[in-house]
Amino acid sequence: MFSNEVLFFGGFILVISVMLLLDLGVFNKKDHVVKFGEAAAWTVAWIALALAFYLIINTHGDLVHGMDSYAELEIIKNKYAPHLKLVPGDFAESLEIYRKNMSLEFITGYLLEYALSVDNIFVIILIFSSFGVRPKYFKKVLFWGVLGAIVMRFVFIFVGSALMQRFEWIIYIFGLLLVYQGGKIFFEGGEEEKIDPAKHPVVKFASKYLPVFPRYVREHFFVLKKGKWMVTPLFVVVLIVEFTDLIFAVDSVPAVFSVTKDPYVVFFSNIFAIMGLRSMFFFLSNIMGLFRFLKYGLGVLLVFIGGKMLAHHYLETIGFKTVYSLYVILGILAVSILASVIIPEKKEVGDEVLSNS
């Protein structure tokens, strides 16, 4: 007999898998350059799906853990939301409180993960540029990158949750890590990043342990030469995208754990953000230069989340609610975007001469 958690989780994975297969087999038959309009439409579609899932959690969130009585609800509440105040003896009212809190945790975690994905996009753009990937193959690389990211996030989230349940002090390590990474992003946000393809650790690993063909072979990841299968540089780029997501998961997953201790909510919010990452990549890559203060905002965001994890016991005693985190996240993003619009980057004199010539 399967538990509610397994059934709900299995259904969620099935829906995501069907959507990925539809994308690969129906909407992605031919490699092409994704235009701004197509990217914007898919971005809106993925956001709409995340909001629809928010409504499902808001009305049927109890199905995730399968709570049929007040006693069962209290057990789940003590495990994942100890700060939540239920109505003793009133199962229906307490269940409503739990659902609303769970849906709020989901949408806050989703927004946080989506915001942090922007920094991931900066790096992916840099990877494609450094390795000379043709724009028509961006979508294929990102598809397989997203697929691998889902598997890695599953392992990372549920292993991390198990460790946090057993060793509560790990939350302080995550908090310090986020504060450090946030400060690093904030103070180095204006520096131009560079990637040396020959020195990248994934390239070194692939060159040492895999038979790598020396040049791209159209959209192929593998090529048969002289009776021997070899991986192409495009496959190596997929590995680099996977490696990059793993690095970012070290920041983003603990950040969402600052919003909720429920690994299922963390996973759901992460997956919706990752699924929307590819379309957002094509959407934002066209307008990224307009938001020069956004990376600084992400740095401040990580410092806030890290500080929240370090002070979580104190915040629980003063009644710091999940919705407050949502307001702070929205505020930081709004200020960084508005600052970018109000204070545009000054052009150098040489640039102005070139643009006018």
ROKOL-270364 format. One record per residue (C-alpha): x, y, z; residue number from 1. Coordinates in Angstrom, 3 decimals, padded with zeros to 6 digits, m for minus. Example, Ala and Ser with C-alpha at 12.3 -4.5 7.8 and 13.67 -1.06 7.14 Angstrom:
REM residues 2
012.300;m004.500;007.800;1
013.670;m001.060;007.140;2
This chain:
REM residues 357
000.000;000.000;000.000;1
001.506;003.302;m001.108;2
001.416;006.311;001.203;3
m000.185;009.610;000.199;4
003.270;011.186;m000.073;5
004.433;008.566;m002.582;6
001.199;008.820;m004.627;7
001.176;012.640;m004.713;8
004.896;012.784;m005.473;9
004.551;010.107;m008.164;10
001.680;011.994;m009.783;11
003.696;015.208;m009.749;12
006.696;013.504;m011.395;13
004.407;011.889;m013.985;14
002.900;015.258;m014.987;15
006.355;016.873;m015.218;16
007.664;013.918;m017.275;17
004.746;014.122;m019.722;18
005.343;017.852;m020.178;19
009.046;017.261;m020.819;20
008.268;014.520;m023.350;21
005.751;016.772;m025.096;22
008.357;019.518;m025.266;23
010.992;017.144;m026.647;24
008.774;015.227;m029.065;25
006.096;017.730;m030.095;26
007.395;021.273;m029.658;27
011.101;020.597;m030.138;28
011.302;018.434;m033.260;29
013.672;020.782;m035.058;30
016.543;022.736;m033.572;31
015.935;026.448;m033.976;32
016.831;029.795;m032.475;33
014.226;030.653;m029.833;34
012.859;034.128;m030.492;35
011.895;036.650;m027.816;36
008.136;036.177;m028.374;37
008.295;032.385;m028.070;38
010.433;032.649;m024.936;39
008.047;035.186;m023.374;40
005.029;032.948;m024.109;41
006.667;029.891;m022.525;42
007.798;031.947;m019.533;43
004.219;033.092;m018.924;44
002.966;029.505;m019.390;45
005.332;028.100;m016.764;46
004.508;030.862;m014.299;47
000.795;030.188;m014.860;48
001.341;026.474;m014.141;49
003.192;027.306;m010.921;50
000.324;029.575;m009.838;51
m002.181;026.819;m010.663;52
m000.190;024.422;m008.475;53
m000.230;027.069;m005.722;54
m004.046;027.031;m005.874;55
m004.070;023.214;m005.701;56
m001.885;023.291;m002.583;57
m004.052;026.036;m001.100;58
m007.188;023.909;m001.417;59
m005.848;020.335;m001.248;60
m002.399;020.639;000.342;61
m003.267;018.026;002.959;62
m003.226;015.375;000.215;63
000.581;015.589;000.105;64
000.930;013.972;003.536;65
m002.528;012.415;003.817;66
m003.809;013.738;007.142;67
m007.204;012.351;008.198;68
m007.338;013.510;011.799;69
m006.211;016.317;014.077;70
m003.625;013.999;015.668;71
m002.033;013.238;012.277;72
m002.088;016.928;011.354;73
m000.321;017.823;014.587;74
002.420;015.258;013.919;75
003.127;016.705;010.441;76
002.902;020.251;011.801;77
005.456;019.521;014.551;78
007.763;017.912;011.997;79
007.659;020.530;009.227;80
005.986;023.682;010.601;81
006.505;023.872;014.397;82
005.830;027.631;014.365;83
002.283;027.118;013.078;84
m000.542;027.704;015.557;85
m003.469;025.338;015.105;86
m006.910;025.422;016.723;87
m006.909;022.616;019.337;88
m009.628;020.063;018.653;89
m010.889;021.803;015.489;90
m009.563;019.662;012.632;91
m011.309;021.530;009.798;92
m010.108;024.982;010.883;93
m006.598;023.720;011.641;94
m006.442;022.018;008.251;95
m007.351;025.307;006.570;96
m004.553;027.069;008.457;97
m002.103;024.353;007.430;98
m003.109;024.509;003.744;99
m002.738;028.288;003.582;100
000.665;028.137;005.250;101
001.829;025.356;002.932;102
000.720;027.205;m000.201;103
002.397;030.392;001.045;104
005.623;028.453;001.666;105
005.420;027.019;m001.858;106
004.933;030.355;m003.617;107
007.628;032.047;m001.479;108
010.080;029.215;m002.152;109
009.201;029.309;m005.857;110
009.775;033.045;m006.101;111
013.053;032.746;m004.196;112
014.313;029.896;m006.388;113
013.190;031.706;m009.549;114
015.052;034.849;m008.472;115
018.229;032.918;m007.682;116
017.966;031.179;m011.074;117
018.716;034.533;m012.684;118
022.311;034.254;m011.488;119
022.411;030.775;m013.012;120
021.317;032.295;m016.316;121
024.219;034.771;m016.219;122
026.639;031.837;m016.000;123
024.893;029.710;m018.673;124
025.072;032.620;m021.120;125
028.787;032.839;m020.343;126
029.216;029.066;m020.872;127
027.535;029.119;m024.283;128
029.613;032.108;m025.337;129
032.918;030.679;m024.072;130
032.387;027.278;m025.705;131
031.060;028.661;m028.996;132
027.693;026.865;m028.898;133
025.451;027.850;m031.804;134
022.185;029.543;m030.692;135
020.033;026.952;m032.498;136
021.335;024.277;m030.085;137
020.767;026.252;m026.875;138
017.306;024.767;m026.329;139
018.463;021.158;m026.689;140
021.369;021.625;m024.279;141
019.115;023.311;m021.731;142
016.476;020.562;m022.055;143
018.903;017.834;m021.030;144
020.427;020.166;m018.467;145
017.007;020.635;m016.857;146
016.361;016.872;m016.892;147
019.602;016.183;m015.049;148
018.934;019.059;m012.648;149
015.609;017.495;m011.597;150
017.349;014.250;m010.623;151
020.146;016.040;m008.755;152
017.730;018.350;m006.903;153
015.678;015.323;m005.803;154
018.745;013.719;m004.200;155
020.057;017.005;m002.773;156
016.730;018.070;m001.239;157
015.696;014.818;000.420;158
019.201;013.995;001.667;159
019.490;017.574;002.982;160
016.098;017.308;004.684;161
017.045;014.032;006.367;162
020.288;015.567;007.639;163
018.505;018.672;008.939;164
015.913;016.551;010.737;165
018.681;014.595;012.448;166
021.315;017.316;012.905;167
019.587;020.666;013.442;168
022.922;022.500;013.680;169
023.410;021.979;009.910;170
021.034;024.908;009.367;171
023.698;027.220;010.808;172
026.277;025.918;008.318;173
023.845;026.568;005.473;174
023.160;030.041;006.879;175
026.861;030.956;007.043;176
027.359;029.621;003.510;177
024.533;031.782;002.148;178
025.781;034.901;003.929;179
029.272;034.299;002.511;180
027.977;033.660;m001.037;181
025.651;036.670;m000.852;182
028.471;038.968;000.276;183
030.702;037.601;m002.470;184
028.080;038.233;m005.154;185
027.360;041.722;m003.806;186
030.996;042.854;m003.751;187
031.995;041.113;m006.981;188
028.747;041.664;m008.883;189
030.197;044.317;m011.150;190
033.247;042.304;m012.155;191
033.170;040.711;m015.589;192
033.290;036.922;m015.333;193
035.311;034.797;m017.737;194
035.535;031.078;m018.424;195
038.642;029.461;m019.860;196
037.309;026.329;m021.647;197
040.639;024.500;m021.432;198
040.924;025.014;m017.661;199
037.314;024.192;m016.714;200
037.251;021.200;m014.272;201
034.535;019.390;m016.257;202
036.556;019.715;m019.465;203
039.614;018.334;m017.692;204
037.557;015.438;m016.299;205
035.995;014.643;m019.692;206
039.354;014.828;m021.470;207
040.850;012.397;m018.961;208
038.070;009.815;m018.638;209
035.944;010.113;m021.803;210
036.771;009.770;m025.519;211
036.044;013.332;m026.694;212
035.740;014.169;m030.398;213
037.688;017.375;m031.149;214
034.858;019.338;m032.789;215
031.077;019.841;m032.805;216
029.033;017.481;m034.994;217
025.848;019.485;m035.556;218
023.305;018.683;m032.780;219
024.804;015.302;m031.863;220
026.041;014.390;m028.385;221
027.738;011.187;m029.570;222
029.506;010.230;m032.781;223
030.814;006.900;m034.108;224
034.350;007.120;m035.473;225
036.391;004.103;m036.607;226
034.078;001.728;m034.742;227
034.379;003.703;m031.479;228
031.700;005.873;m029.855;229
032.934;009.299;m028.791;230
031.268;012.218;m026.996;231
031.122;015.553;m028.778;232
031.929;018.973;m027.261;233
028.151;019.620;m027.145;234
027.777;016.733;m024.671;235
030.607;018.208;m022.598;236
028.687;021.515;m022.499;237
025.652;019.620;m021.121;238
027.892;018.207;m018.377;239
029.122;021.730;m017.591;240
025.529;023.019;m017.338;241
024.747;020.109;m014.959;242
027.849;020.886;m012.906;243
026.870;024.558;m012.762;244
023.367;023.714;m011.518;245
024.868;021.492;m008.822;246
026.998;024.423;m007.628;247
023.975;026.728;m007.587;248
021.914;024.102;m005.760;249
024.315;024.466;m002.827;250
022.996;028.031;m002.466;251
019.406;027.847;m003.648;252
018.212;024.636;m001.966;253
019.293;025.699;001.564;254
017.731;029.101;000.826;255
014.324;027.494;000.256;256
014.798;025.406;003.415;257
014.842;028.740;005.254;258
011.237;029.184;004.079;259
009.964;025.656;004.822;260
011.281;022.460;006.381;261
008.948;020.326;004.258;262
011.157;018.620;001.605;263
008.151;018.089;m000.674;264
007.374;021.814;m000.766;265
011.068;022.535;m001.364;266
011.126;020.027;m004.230;267
007.911;021.278;m005.836;268
009.055;024.914;m005.738;269
012.515;023.987;m007.061;270
011.189;021.927;m009.953;271
008.722;024.589;m011.127;272
011.505;027.181;m011.018;273
013.922;024.885;m012.908;274
011.284;024.012;m015.519;275
010.764;027.707;m016.118;276
014.503;028.372;m016.200;277
014.966;027.395;m019.845;278
012.239;029.655;m021.221;279
013.347;032.416;m018.858;280
016.887;031.993;m020.209;281
015.771;032.924;m023.731;282
013.535;035.681;m022.390;283
016.098;037.322;m020.092;284
019.149;036.809;m022.315;285
017.671;039.472;m024.605;286
017.145;042.041;m021.830;287
019.712;041.027;m019.199;288
021.827;044.105;m019.829;289
018.970;046.363;m018.707;290
019.137;045.154;m015.086;291
022.690;045.886;m014.006;292
021.815;046.024;m010.274;293
019.983;042.690;m010.257;294
023.072;040.679;m009.291;295
023.658;043.023;m006.336;296
020.039;042.436;m005.328;297
020.594;038.670;m005.440;298
023.617;039.119;m003.178;299
021.498;041.024;m000.641;300
018.805;038.358;m000.974;301
021.223;035.549;m000.091;302
022.548;037.514;002.905;303
018.967;038.021;004.148;304
018.104;034.328;003.747;305
021.369;033.249;005.382;306
020.790;035.630;008.285;307
017.252;034.281;008.642;308
018.618;030.739;008.955;309
021.188;031.807;011.549;310
018.512;033.566;013.631;311
015.682;031.085;013.023;312
015.155;030.272;016.739;313
014.842;033.956;017.642;314
012.556;034.669;014.683;315
010.252;031.822;015.751;316
009.952;033.288;019.256;317
008.907;036.714;017.926;318
006.434;035.207;015.441;319
008.244;035.977;012.154;320
005.811;034.712;009.501;321
006.503;033.213;006.073;322
004.648;036.066;004.420;323
007.247;038.504;005.800;324
009.953;036.633;003.857;325
007.802;036.929;000.740;326
007.524;040.704;001.217;327
011.283;041.082;001.737;328
012.098;039.001;m001.365;329
009.677;041.028;m003.507;330
011.058;044.267;m002.044;331
014.699;043.401;m002.780;332
013.902;042.373;m006.355;333
011.747;045.457;m006.948;334
014.415;047.845;m005.611;335
017.213;046.256;m007.683;336
015.124;046.321;m010.879;337
013.896;049.900;m010.290;338
017.447;051.050;m009.527;339
018.582;049.537;m012.828;340
015.869;051.448;m014.707;341
016.308;054.757;m012.857;342
020.133;054.688;m012.877;343
021.154;053.293;m016.282;344
024.761;052.344;m016.908;345
026.845;055.245;m018.208;346
028.362;054.706;m021.616;347
032.011;055.356;m022.145;348
032.919;058.113;m024.565;349
034.480;055.558;m026.891;350
031.300;053.491;m026.912;351
029.221;056.530;m027.828;352
031.556;057.336;m030.719;353
031.321;053.757;m031.987;354
027.518;053.711;m031.679;355
027.224;056.948;m033.647;356
029.641;055.891;m036.390;357
